[in-house]
Amino acid sequence: MAFASEFGFTQCVTESTRADNILDIVLVNDPHIVTECNVLDPVGSSDHDSVLFKLFMPDNGSNDDYVPDGNSALVYDYDNTDYDSLNLYLSIE
């Protein structure tokens, strides 16, 4: 987890997800946005347990798909994506 520490990320999964190892991770740069992180039974025939996590993301008024009853809505914010940085990150070996 040296990478996570070096770049300011926090690992939210604290239980093993495969045998005695934590192989499935949830990294965040603000641990306060994760309100819940649980390891559950595997899905189907997977040899990894499932990880269920909930994020607290306050509504900033720009999300037309905001669902006030707590259900999530998947929204892609393509207009504010930093594509140059994303491409640079993906090209690093």
C-alpha positions as CSV (number, residue, x, y, z in Angstrom):
1,M,0.0,0.0,0.0
2,A,3.0,2.3,-0.4
3,F,1.4,3.7,-3.6
4,A,-1.8,4.6,-1.7
5,S,0.2,6.3,1.1
6,E,2.5,8.1,-1.2
7,F,-0.3,9.6,-3.2
8,G,-2.6,10.4,-0.3
9,F,-5.2,7.7,-0.6
10,T,-6.9,5.8,2.2
11,Q,-7.7,2.1,1.8
12,C,-11.3,1.5,3.0
13,V,-11.4,-2.3,2.9
14,T,-10.1,-3.6,6.2
15,E,-11.3,-7.3,6.0
16,S,-9.9,-10.1,3.9
17,T,-11.6,-10.5,0.5
18,R,-9.9,-13.7,-0.6
19,A,-8.6,-16.3,1.9
20,D,-6.6,-14.2,4.5
21,N,-5.7,-11.5,2.0
22,I,-7.2,-8.1,1.2
23,L,-7.1,-8.2,-2.6
24,D,-10.1,-6.0,-3.4
25,I,-9.6,-2.4,-2.6
26,V,-11.5,0.9,-2.4
27,L,-9.1,3.8,-2.4
28,V,-10.3,7.4,-1.7
29,N,-8.5,10.7,-1.2
30,D,-11.1,11.8,1.4
31,P,-12.1,9.0,3.8
32,H,-15.1,11.0,5.0
33,I,-16.9,10.3,1.7
34,V,-17.1,6.6,2.5
35,T,-20.0,6.1,4.9
36,E,-20.0,2.3,4.8
37,C,-17.7,-0.4,3.5
38,N,-18.6,-4.0,4.0
39,V,-17.2,-7.3,2.8
40,L,-20.0,-9.7,1.7
41,D,-20.3,-13.1,0.2
42,P,-19.0,-13.7,-3.3
43,V,-21.2,-13.1,-6.3
44,G,-21.8,-16.3,-8.4
45,S,-18.7,-18.6,-8.5
46,S,-16.2,-15.9,-7.8
47,D,-13.3,-16.7,-5.4
48,H,-13.3,-13.1,-4.1
49,D,-15.8,-11.8,-1.6
50,S,-17.9,-8.8,-2.7
51,V,-17.2,-5.3,-1.4
52,L,-20.2,-3.0,-0.9
53,F,-19.4,0.6,-0.1
54,K,-21.5,3.8,0.1
55,L,-20.3,7.3,-0.7
56,F,-21.6,10.5,0.7
57,M,-21.6,13.0,-2.1
58,P,-23.4,16.2,-1.4
59,D,-25.6,17.6,-4.1
60,N,-24.0,20.7,-5.6
61,G,-27.2,21.6,-7.6
62,S,-25.7,20.6,-10.9
63,N,-26.9,17.0,-11.0
64,D,-30.3,16.7,-12.7
65,D,-30.3,13.0,-11.8
66,Y,-30.1,13.5,-8.1
67,V,-32.5,11.2,-6.2
68,P,-33.5,12.7,-2.9
69,D,-34.8,9.4,-1.3
70,G,-31.2,8.0,-1.0
71,N,-31.2,5.9,-4.2
72,S,-28.2,6.4,-6.4
73,A,-28.2,7.6,-10.0
74,L,-25.2,7.0,-12.2
75,V,-24.1,10.3,-13.8
76,Y,-21.1,10.9,-16.0
77,D,-19.7,14.4,-15.9
78,Y,-17.9,14.4,-19.3
79,D,-17.9,18.2,-19.5
80,N,-15.6,18.5,-16.5
81,T,-13.3,15.5,-17.3
82,D,-9.5,16.3,-17.4
83,Y,-8.8,14.1,-20.4
84,D,-5.1,15.1,-20.7
85,S,-4.4,13.9,-17.1
86,L,-6.5,10.8,-17.6
87,N,-4.6,9.8,-20.7
88,L,-1.3,10.6,-19.0
89,Y,-2.3,8.4,-16.0
90,L,-3.3,5.5,-18.3
91,S,-0.1,5.7,-20.2
92,I,2.2,5.3,-17.2
93,E,3.6,1.8,-16.9
